């Protein structure tokens, strides 16, 4: 049986997201804590899924 490759899009760190949408890192962390930005942990590292980044960047562009 061959292993199945699951296509994944890269996730970003809160710092990378803050730079993309031009806000402070504290704002991103606060929105993650409030549940307004979906994020997950890998060990001690926090990651934001690519589809969530797309949602936020498109919302920022239309605002």
Secondary structure, DSSP 8 states (H G I E B T S, - for coil): -----------B-HHHHHHHHT--HHHHHHHHHHTSS--EEETTEEEB-HHHHHHHHHHHHH-
